Amino acid sequence: MRALIVTHSKDNESVEMVTRALARRGVSAFRFDTDLFPGEVEARVRVDGGGRRIELARGGERVEAGELACAWHRRLSIGAAIPETLERQVRAASVEESRRVVFGLLGSLSCFVLDPWPRIRTAEQKQLQLELARALGLAVPRTLITNDPAAVRAFWDECRGRVVTKMMASFAIHEDGREQVVFTTPLAEGDLAALEGLRLCPMTFQEKLEKAHELRVTIVGRRVFTAAIDSNELERSRTDWRREGQALLGRWRAAELPADVERGLLGLMDAFGINYGAADFVVTPAGEHVFLEINPSGEFFWLERENGFPISEALADVLLGRVERRTAPTLVVDPRA
């Protein structure tokens, strides 16, 4: 019995954590570093009248789809190692063909997958997250998604100047070989006169909430691991704790979710049919828990390393079917309700 871990060669220690948890349960993992396909990783897909056979191989190790008990869809970086020196159109064709092969291969797996790519893509839609969360009874911040500068100015007035702006997608600017991540940023009054760029790129604007602290809630199957951080401790982390992620590593503490909030969050997971998610909440000084977003492929390694949360153990149990797991989305909640 084998497990397939779909990731890339620059992924962090979470892959080793889950690999060890699977090994403790007698299951060996094959690591599919998608950035090394094509190249170091070989794929062989054979379909004919007698059936089909899917194999992956790297460095003398091989796995066949029929051996797999489960697959963990962790990260994708298909074709990243294809040489940049290739002629532009040739490289683009190679990347696209590689993507289609990988997605076809993953879509053909008959074993349990945590979580299938189509469900991840649906769950990544942050507007839909907010709509469903609200319909499930979770508090959400006032939010405007637009490319209309006039709408932003009206929203600014409605929120009395307390507005932050963010991107729906992970976005970074590369300068001088360094990655500059675009974090959640307060909108200043002076910015209201410089919004014409929205015509070419819509953005998300949210009411800026007063924070007592923030929560990172990791859901694995039906297990919920909640950690709290006082992001007000450092100036640069007050709007987005990720700005000081390294400095805050040792300051996370275990916390509890109110029962109704946990119920709503599990309902959101049911709606999307996903077994893993990392959700962010703001807890206001009045104690209200406000849902911001959920990442169906969010990070967890520092919470296990620093706080001892057994997240990799929980992932291994869901992967191997030792606990209840979601096998289909419900999406029965009408977000317009």
Stockholm file with secondary structure:
# STOCKHOLM 1.0

chainA/1-337         MRALIVTHSKDNESVEMVTRALARRGVSAFRFDTDLFPGEVEARVRVDGGGRRIELARGGERVEAGELACAWHRRLSIGAAIPETLERQVRAASVEESRRVVFGLLGSLSCFVLDPWPRIRTAEQKQLQLELARALGLAVPRTLITNDPAAVRAFWDECRGRVVTKMMASFAIHEDGREQVVFTTPLAEGDLAALEGLRLCPMTFQEKLEKAHELRVTIVGRRVFTAAIDSNELERSRTDWRREGQALLGRWRAAELPADVERGLLGLMDAFGINYGAADFVVTPAGEHVFLEINPSGEFFWLERENGFPISEALADVLLGRVERRTAPTLVVDPRA
#=GR chainA/1-337 SS CEEEEEECTTCCTHHHHHHHHHHTTTCEEEEEEGGGTTTTSEEEEEEETTEEEEEEEETTEEEEGGGEEEEEECCCCTTTTSCTTSCHHHHHHHHHHHHHHHHHHHHTCCSEEESCHHHHHHHTCHHHHHHHHHHTTCBCCCEEEESCHHHHHHHHHHTTTCEEEECSSCCEEEETTEEEECCCEECCGGGGGCCGGGGTSCEEEEECCCCSEEEEEEEETTEEEEEEECGGGSGGGSSCGGGGTTTTGGGCEECCCCHHHHHHHHHHHHHHTCSEEEEEEEECTTCCEEEEEEETTCCCHHHHHHHCCCHHHHHHHHHTTSSCCCCSCCCCSCTTC
#=GC SS_cons         CEEEEEECTTCCTHHHHHHHHHHTTTCEEEEEEGGGTTTTSEEEEEEETTEEEEEEEETTEEEEGGGEEEEEECCCCTTTTSCTTSCHHHHHHHHHHHHHHHHHHHHTCCSEEESCHHHHHHHTCHHHHHHHHHHTTCBCCCEEEESCHHHHHHHHHHTTTCEEEECSSCCEEEETTEEEECCCEECCGGGGGCCGGGGTSCEEEEECCCCSEEEEEEEETTEEEEEEECGGGSGGGSSCGGGGTTTTGGGCEECCCCHHHHHHHHHHHHHHTCSEEEEEEEECTTCCEEEEEEETTCCCHHHHHHHCCCHHHHHHHHHTTSSCCCCSCCCCSCTTC
//
